[in-house]
Amino acid sequence: MNIKNIVVAASLLAAAGAAMAEAPYPPETAFHSTKTRADVQAELVRARANGEIAVRNEYPIIHQAPSTLSRQDVQNQLRQASSTAQQDLYSGA
């Protein structure tokens, strides 16, 4: 009786797995490109020229905005923020 239950359970499990394997998910949709090969190659050349193509899987490429501050200005801001933070800390009293 126990072996019969195991065989029935295994066959039901196999049938369920086979049924699930037939339906592709997500559903396949047809793809139709609106660009020619020359268009795609031109885009690639432009992207390489602009530095938008990652060489070593460095995706996404983030371009940093140019700074108008000098190194000394940034260091002064850091000192000022540090001294303000030290004054604002809870002293435990």
C-alpha positions as CSV (number, residue, x, y, z in Angstrom):
1,M,0.0,0.0,0.0
2,N,2.8,2.4,0.9
3,I,4.7,1.7,-2.4
4,K,1.5,2.2,-4.4
5,N,1.1,5.7,-2.8
6,I,4.7,6.6,-3.6
7,V,4.4,5.4,-7.2
8,V,1.1,7.4,-7.7
9,A,2.7,10.5,-6.1
10,A,5.8,10.3,-8.3
11,S,3.8,9.9,-11.5
12,L,1.6,12.8,-10.6
13,L,4.6,14.9,-9.9
14,A,6.2,14.0,-13.2
15,A,3.0,14.7,-15.1
16,A,2.7,18.1,-13.5
17,G,6.3,19.0,-14.3
18,A,5.8,17.9,-17.9
19,A,2.7,20.1,-18.2
20,M,4.5,23.1,-16.8
21,A,7.5,22.7,-19.2
22,E,5.3,23.1,-22.3
23,A,4.2,26.7,-21.6
24,P,6.9,29.3,-22.2
25,Y,7.1,32.1,-19.7
26,P,7.1,34.9,-20.4
27,P,5.2,34.4,-23.6
28,E,7.4,34.7,-26.7
29,T,6.7,37.8,-28.8
30,A,7.9,38.4,-32.3
31,F,10.5,41.1,-32.7
32,H,10.7,43.2,-35.8
33,S,13.5,45.7,-36.0
34,T,12.9,49.1,-37.5
35,K,16.6,49.9,-38.0
36,T,18.9,48.7,-40.7
37,R,22.3,47.1,-40.0
38,A,24.0,50.3,-41.1
39,D,21.9,52.3,-38.6
40,V,22.9,50.1,-35.7
41,Q,26.6,50.2,-36.7
42,A,26.4,54.0,-36.9
43,E,24.9,54.1,-33.4
44,L,27.7,51.9,-32.1
45,V,30.4,54.2,-33.6
46,R,28.7,57.2,-32.1
47,A,28.4,55.6,-28.7
48,R,32.1,54.5,-28.7
49,A,33.1,58.1,-29.7
50,N,31.1,59.5,-26.8
51,G,32.5,57.0,-24.3
52,E,29.2,55.4,-23.6
53,I,30.4,51.8,-24.2
54,A,31.7,50.0,-21.1
55,V,34.9,48.1,-21.7
56,R,34.9,45.8,-18.7
57,N,31.3,45.3,-17.6
58,E,31.1,48.7,-16.0
59,Y,27.4,49.2,-16.5
60,P,25.8,51.7,-16.2
61,I,28.1,54.5,-17.2
62,I,27.6,57.5,-15.0
63,H,29.2,60.8,-16.1
64,Q,30.1,63.0,-13.2
65,A,29.3,66.7,-13.5
66,P,32.3,69.0,-13.6
67,S,33.1,70.7,-10.3
68,T,33.5,74.4,-10.0
69,L,35.2,74.1,-6.5
70,S,38.9,73.9,-6.0
71,R,40.5,71.2,-3.8
72,Q,41.0,73.9,-1.1
73,D,37.4,74.9,-1.1
74,V,36.3,71.3,-0.6
75,Q,38.7,70.8,2.2
76,N,37.5,74.0,3.9
77,Q,33.9,72.8,3.6
78,L,34.9,69.5,5.1
79,R,36.6,71.2,8.1
80,Q,33.6,73.4,8.6
81,A,31.1,70.5,8.5
82,S,33.3,68.5,10.9
83,S,33.5,71.2,13.4
84,T,29.7,71.8,13.2
85,A,29.1,68.1,13.7
86,Q,31.3,68.0,16.7
87,Q,29.4,70.9,18.3
88,D,26.0,69.3,17.5
89,L,26.9,65.9,19.0
90,Y,25.2,64.8,22.2
91,S,27.7,65.0,25.0
92,G,25.8,62.7,27.3
93,A,25.0,65.3,29.9
